């Protein structure tokens, strides 16, 4: 199934309305909008990389009390990342978040009121892995309201563990252990 024009237009609008935090996000926004104008297929069809690029929806559980975010120790990536996953064919990225948060953490999605079902952040990233596995992810980063005391049931097939990180801990961490855009995302999140 190909993406419907209406869904592609909705995805385009999500990205078009993003206010870039810095010059890199502005470049990623331009690249993503150009890609969306050129293609009618934005969904991963064959694991791990076909087509490349394809859409990913990340989500961060955010505790407003101390600004902390939940990151997962992702088995395949070998990094601390926000939870999330590939946008399924015909699925809206916010629907991906609703589906993935239940599958990966066992809780319903509660979108941050300031953003609603809109992403806060956008990245275009070359993935890690073997040459045959590498591809480009166009990732929309959503923020969900949560708290450190929320009971979570992490998926052990995907994660070695989960952990709440304060903004200070993210900034102090070895960048090689985190998603390469985490520091920028935290900086943008603290401006809300």
C-alpha angles and dihedrals in degrees: 000000000000122000113268115243089240092057092045089051090052091050090047090052092050090055095039091055094051113112105220115234095206143354093279093055089046089054092047089050092052092047092048094049091049090049091050091051090052102045140052095194119068100152128096106250102174124029129275105009119353115148106018121229104037137160127273127182116210123187132195121203103220128200107206093199095074102002092248123155131204115242128183128221095233114212099209098040095041089218140103103256141162111266118256143103151216118309107246121231109282093009125127112231091241087055088053089055092049091050098042097048089058093044096044104032106015097237135104121256115259106183117216105262094227091059106025112189093340125106120247096205143024130204137176109206138175106227127230125243138076120339089255091053101044118108142142122273120200099204128196111199115211127187124222126195113242142133136233090250095056110118110241132187106205119202106249091200090063106030137046087201147324131238141180112236126195117219088253092054091050091050092047096047124103102266090221090067096055138057104282092242099048097102092051091047091051090050091051092045092054089059093065 
